Amino acid sequence: MPKILFTQSYEKRAKKFIKKHPELSSQYEKTLKILEINPSHPSLRLHKLEGKLSDLYSVSINISYRISLEFYIADDEIILISVGSHNEVYGH
């Protein structure tokens, strides 16, 4: 099972995200649990990003909100980068 790493900047973003969207708290927690147990679970809709973010992947919390992350598969680690809406995460 991969280890999820929470960077300091991610924790700040996550705290801000949950404060702004308290109704998504349980969905957010569930997404992280599934990610830790099975990163390939279909409900996460894991996909590699393109363009300037091509080193990152994204998983969905729901249809509107996502978590961008970095995978270090060799080290069996998942480093969380950002959380928010598509525009917040991808800067569109």
C-alpha positions as CSV (number, residue, x, y, z in Angstrom):
1,M,0.0,0.0,0.0
2,P,1.5,3.4,-1.0
3,K,2.2,6.0,1.7
4,I,0.5,9.4,1.3
5,L,2.7,12.3,2.2
6,F,1.2,15.6,3.2
7,T,3.5,18.6,2.4
8,Q,3.1,21.7,4.5
9,S,1.8,23.7,1.6
10,Y,-0.7,21.0,0.8
11,E,-2.0,21.0,4.4
12,K,-2.5,24.7,4.2
13,R,-4.5,24.4,0.9
14,A,-6.5,21.5,2.3
15,K,-7.4,23.4,5.5
16,K,-8.5,26.3,3.3
17,F,-10.4,24.0,1.0
18,I,-12.4,22.3,3.8
19,K,-13.1,25.7,5.5
20,K,-14.5,26.9,2.2
21,H,-16.4,23.7,1.4
22,P,-17.3,22.0,4.8
23,E,-20.0,20.0,3.0
24,L,-17.2,18.1,1.1
25,S,-15.3,17.1,4.2
26,S,-16.5,13.5,4.3
27,Q,-16.1,13.0,0.5
28,Y,-12.5,14.5,0.8
29,E,-11.6,12.0,3.6
30,K,-13.1,9.1,1.7
31,T,-11.1,10.1,-1.4
32,L,-7.9,10.0,0.6
33,K,-8.7,6.6,2.1
34,I,-9.4,5.1,-1.3
35,L,-6.3,6.7,-2.7
36,E,-4.2,5.1,0.0
37,I,-5.8,1.7,-0.3
38,N,-6.1,1.5,-4.1
39,P,-4.8,4.5,-6.3
40,S,-6.3,2.8,-9.4
41,H,-9.8,2.6,-8.0
42,P,-12.2,3.7,-10.8
43,S,-14.1,6.2,-8.5
44,L,-10.9,8.3,-8.3
45,R,-10.7,8.8,-12.0
46,L,-6.9,9.0,-11.8
47,H,-5.3,10.6,-14.8
48,K,-2.0,12.1,-15.8
49,L,-2.1,15.9,-16.4
50,E,-0.9,17.5,-19.6
51,G,1.2,20.6,-20.5
52,K,3.1,22.4,-17.8
53,L,1.6,20.0,-15.2
54,S,2.6,16.8,-17.0
55,D,4.6,15.6,-14.1
56,L,1.4,15.4,-12.0
57,Y,-1.7,13.3,-11.8
58,S,-5.2,14.1,-10.6
59,V,-7.9,12.3,-8.7
60,S,-11.5,13.4,-8.3
61,I,-13.2,14.2,-5.1
62,N,-16.5,14.7,-7.0
63,I,-17.4,16.1,-10.5
64,S,-16.3,19.6,-9.5
65,Y,-13.3,19.2,-7.1
66,R,-10.0,17.3,-7.4
67,I,-6.7,16.7,-5.8
68,S,-3.6,17.0,-7.8
69,L,-0.7,14.8,-6.8
70,E,2.7,13.5,-7.6
71,F,3.4,9.8,-7.7
72,Y,6.7,8.3,-6.7
73,I,5.8,4.8,-7.6
74,A,9.3,3.4,-7.2
75,D,9.3,4.6,-3.6
76,D,5.7,3.7,-3.1
77,E,4.8,7.2,-2.1
78,I,2.0,9.6,-3.1
79,I,2.8,13.3,-2.5
80,L,-0.3,15.5,-2.4
81,I,0.2,18.9,-4.2
82,S,-3.1,20.7,-4.3
83,V,-6.8,20.5,-3.8
84,G,-9.7,22.5,-5.2
85,S,-11.8,23.1,-8.2
86,H,-10.5,22.4,-11.7
87,N,-9.6,26.1,-12.1
88,E,-8.0,26.3,-8.6
89,V,-5.9,23.2,-9.1
90,Y,-4.9,23.7,-12.7
91,G,-4.7,27.5,-12.8
92,H,-7.2,28.0,-15.7
